[in-house]
Amino acid sequence: MFDHRLVAVGISVTTFLVVAGAITAALESRIAFSVLVGLPVGILVGLLAGLLASRMLPELHRTPRSILQGAAVVGPIVVGLFAVRYVIAAARSILTGRIVIAIALLAGAIVAVIGLLRE
């Protein structure tokens, strides 16, 4: 359904956002500049996840491949919706963090289900 390089980039972005956000939030009460720890670790883990996805995706069976494709959609959608939220002032009251994450997760689930049904 997707080119494996495109899925690898999406997996990298999604993994970066999850790891950087989790580490930054976990260290927030202990370290004043927790983002300086979370961002580099998120970048490293995101790159490793993207490389691993790029290598493994062509050999995967239908179900894990569809799940990876769905996960690859989540990160770029989050980034895109937060960019829209930043640029368009009227969207800030509508596109809260919870709404953005819910839309991205729903889109990822839809892509995964479509991937399962197409093959």
C-alpha positions as CSV (number, residue, x, y, z in Angstrom):
1,M,0.0,0.0,0.0
2,F,2.8,2.4,0.9
3,D,6.4,2.7,-0.1
4,H,8.5,1.3,2.8
5,R,10.7,4.4,2.9
6,L,7.7,6.6,3.5
7,V,6.5,4.3,6.3
8,A,9.9,4.4,7.8
9,V,9.9,8.2,7.9
10,G,6.4,8.1,9.5
11,I,7.5,5.6,12.1
12,S,10.5,7.8,12.9
13,V,8.3,10.8,13.4
14,T,5.8,8.9,15.5
15,T,8.5,7.3,17.7
16,F,10.3,10.6,18.1
17,L,7.1,12.3,19.4
18,V,6.2,9.5,21.8
19,V,9.7,8.9,23.2
20,A,10.6,12.6,23.5
21,G,7.2,13.5,25.0
22,A,7.3,10.6,27.5
23,I,10.9,11.3,28.7
24,T,10.3,15.0,28.9
25,A,7.1,14.5,30.9
26,A,8.7,11.9,33.2
27,L,11.7,14.0,34.0
28,E,9.8,17.3,34.2
29,S,9.6,17.3,38.0
30,R,13.3,16.3,38.5
31,I,15.2,18.2,35.9
32,A,14.5,21.8,35.0
33,F,15.5,21.4,31.4
34,S,14.0,17.9,30.8
35,V,13.4,18.7,27.2
36,L,17.2,18.8,26.7
37,V,17.2,15.1,27.7
38,G,14.0,14.1,25.9
39,L,14.7,15.5,22.5
40,P,18.1,13.9,21.8
41,V,16.9,10.5,23.1
42,G,13.7,10.9,21.0
43,I,15.7,11.7,17.9
44,L,18.0,8.7,18.5
45,V,15.2,6.2,19.1
46,G,13.2,7.6,16.2
47,L,16.0,7.2,13.8
48,L,16.6,3.6,15.0
49,A,12.9,2.8,14.7
50,G,12.9,4.2,11.2
51,L,15.9,2.2,10.1
52,L,14.5,-1.0,11.6
53,A,11.1,-0.4,10.0
54,S,12.7,0.3,6.6
55,R,14.6,-3.0,6.8
56,M,11.9,-5.2,8.1
57,L,8.8,-3.8,6.4
58,P,9.2,-5.6,3.0
59,E,9.4,-9.0,4.7
60,L,6.6,-8.6,7.2
61,H,3.2,-10.3,6.8
62,R,0.0,-8.5,6.3
63,T,-1.1,-7.8,9.9
64,P,2.2,-6.3,11.3
65,R,2.8,-4.4,8.1
66,S,-0.7,-2.8,8.3
67,I,-0.2,-2.0,11.9
68,L,3.2,-0.3,11.1
69,Q,1.5,1.6,8.3
70,G,-1.2,2.8,10.6
71,A,1.4,3.9,13.2
72,A,3.4,5.7,10.6
73,V,0.4,8.0,9.9
74,V,0.0,9.2,13.5
75,G,3.1,11.3,13.9
76,P,2.9,13.3,10.7
77,I,-0.8,14.0,11.3
78,V,0.0,15.3,14.9
79,V,2.7,17.5,13.5
80,G,0.5,18.8,10.7
81,L,-2.5,19.5,12.9
82,F,-0.3,21.3,15.5
83,A,1.1,23.4,12.6
84,V,-2.4,24.3,11.5
85,R,-3.2,25.1,15.1
86,Y,-0.2,27.4,15.3
87,V,-0.8,29.2,12.0
88,I,-4.6,29.6,12.2
89,A,-5.6,31.4,15.4
90,A,-9.3,30.4,15.1
91,A,-8.3,26.7,15.1
92,R,-6.6,27.0,18.5
93,S,-9.9,26.6,20.4
94,I,-11.0,23.6,18.3
95,L,-7.7,21.7,17.9
96,T,-6.8,21.1,21.5
97,G,-4.0,18.6,22.3
98,R,-6.5,15.8,23.0
99,I,-8.5,16.5,19.8
100,V,-5.3,16.4,17.7
101,I,-4.2,13.1,19.3
102,A,-7.6,11.6,18.9
103,I,-7.8,12.5,15.2
104,A,-4.3,11.2,14.6
105,L,-5.0,7.9,16.4
106,L,-8.3,7.5,14.5
107,A,-6.6,8.1,11.2
108,G,-3.9,5.5,12.1
109,A,-6.6,3.0,13.0
110,I,-8.4,3.6,9.7
111,V,-5.2,3.2,7.7
112,A,-4.3,-0.1,9.5
113,V,-7.8,-1.5,8.9
114,I,-7.7,-0.5,5.2
115,G,-4.3,-2.1,4.9
116,L,-5.8,-5.3,6.4
117,L,-8.8,-5.3,4.1
118,R,-7.0,-4.5,0.9
119,E,-4.6,-7.4,1.0
